[in-house]
Amino acid sequence: MLFLLSFFSGVLVCNSIPHLAAGLRGEAFPTPFARPRGVGLSSPLVNMVWGWANLFIGLAILPRLVLFSSLPPLYNSLFLCFALGFLLSGLYLAYHFGKRRAGRG
């Protein structure tokens, strides 16, 4: 269960980055609240709130995970699950939004 929480913590933290960046730049960006869902654009304010929620929840999970480990983070299997979640989420988002921007999605 801890490995799954660590993985999803990485997914949430990674997903927060494009939403926070779009919100800070004042740009519209897709969120689950847009129509059509995940494809339409949401306002910068919605992106800031959605990005903050992802970051807050993702980071809120981490202290609980650290309590169960005595190893330094880079040697910790929970950290590796976090990093894997971050990486896989980033790869998927890059692929998905790369297709959208190229007009293929």
C-alpha positions as CSV (number, residue, x, y, z in Angstrom):
1,M,0.0,0.0,0.0
2,L,2.9,2.4,0.8
3,F,4.4,1.8,-2.6
4,L,1.1,2.6,-4.3
5,L,0.7,5.8,-2.2
6,S,4.2,6.8,-3.1
7,F,3.6,6.2,-6.8
8,F,0.4,8.3,-6.8
9,S,2.2,11.0,-4.8
10,G,4.6,11.3,-7.7
11,V,1.8,11.4,-10.3
12,L,0.0,14.2,-8.4
13,V,3.2,16.3,-7.9
14,C,4.1,15.9,-11.6
15,N,0.6,16.8,-12.7
16,S,0.6,19.9,-10.6
17,I,3.5,21.5,-12.6
18,P,1.8,22.2,-15.9
19,H,-1.4,23.5,-14.2
20,L,0.6,25.8,-11.9
21,A,2.8,27.0,-14.8
22,A,-0.2,27.8,-17.0
23,G,-2.0,29.6,-14.2
24,L,1.1,31.7,-13.3
25,R,1.5,32.6,-17.0
26,G,-2.2,33.5,-17.3
27,E,-2.8,30.9,-19.9
28,A,-5.8,28.6,-20.4
29,F,-5.0,24.8,-20.1
30,P,-7.1,21.6,-20.0
31,T,-8.3,20.4,-16.7
32,P,-10.9,17.7,-15.7
33,F,-13.4,20.5,-15.2
34,A,-13.3,21.7,-18.9
35,R,-15.8,20.8,-21.5
36,P,-15.1,18.4,-23.1
37,R,-13.4,16.9,-20.1
38,G,-9.6,17.0,-20.2
39,V,-9.7,18.5,-23.7
40,G,-11.4,21.9,-23.4
41,L,-9.5,24.7,-21.8
42,S,-10.0,26.0,-18.3
43,S,-9.2,29.5,-17.0
44,P,-5.8,30.3,-15.4
45,L,-7.6,30.6,-12.0
46,V,-9.0,27.0,-12.3
47,N,-5.6,25.8,-13.3
48,M,-4.0,27.4,-10.3
49,V,-6.5,25.8,-7.9
50,W,-6.3,22.4,-9.6
51,G,-2.5,22.5,-9.7
52,W,-2.3,23.6,-6.0
53,A,-4.7,20.8,-5.0
54,N,-2.6,18.2,-6.9
55,L,0.6,19.5,-5.3
56,F,-0.9,19.8,-1.8
57,I,-2.3,16.2,-1.8
58,G,0.8,14.8,-3.4
59,L,3.1,16.4,-0.8
60,A,0.7,15.6,2.0
61,I,1.1,11.9,1.3
62,L,4.9,12.1,1.4
63,P,5.5,12.8,5.1
64,R,3.5,9.6,6.0
65,L,5.7,7.6,3.6
66,V,9.0,9.0,5.1
67,L,7.9,7.9,8.6
68,F,8.1,4.2,7.5
69,S,11.6,4.4,6.1
70,S,15.0,4.6,7.7
71,L,17.0,4.8,4.4
72,P,18.1,8.1,2.7
73,P,15.6,9.2,0.1
74,L,17.7,8.2,-3.0
75,Y,18.1,4.6,-1.7
76,N,14.5,4.3,-0.5
77,S,12.2,2.1,-2.5
78,L,9.3,4.4,-1.6
79,F,11.2,7.3,-3.2
80,L,11.8,5.2,-6.3
81,C,8.1,4.5,-6.5
82,F,7.5,8.3,-6.2
83,A,10.0,8.9,-8.9
84,L,8.5,6.3,-11.2
85,G,5.0,7.8,-10.8
86,F,6.5,11.2,-11.6
87,L,8.3,9.9,-14.6
88,L,5.4,7.9,-16.1
89,S,3.0,10.7,-15.5
90,G,5.3,13.1,-17.2
91,L,5.9,10.9,-20.2
92,Y,2.1,10.4,-20.6
93,L,1.4,14.1,-20.3
94,A,4.2,15.0,-22.8
95,Y,2.8,12.5,-25.3
96,H,-0.9,13.5,-24.8
97,F,-0.4,17.2,-25.0
98,G,2.3,16.9,-27.7
99,K,-0.4,15.2,-29.9
100,R,-3.0,17.9,-29.0
101,R,-0.6,20.7,-29.9
102,A,0.3,19.0,-33.2
103,G,-3.5,18.8,-34.0
104,R,-3.6,15.1,-33.8
105,G,-5.6,14.7,-30.6
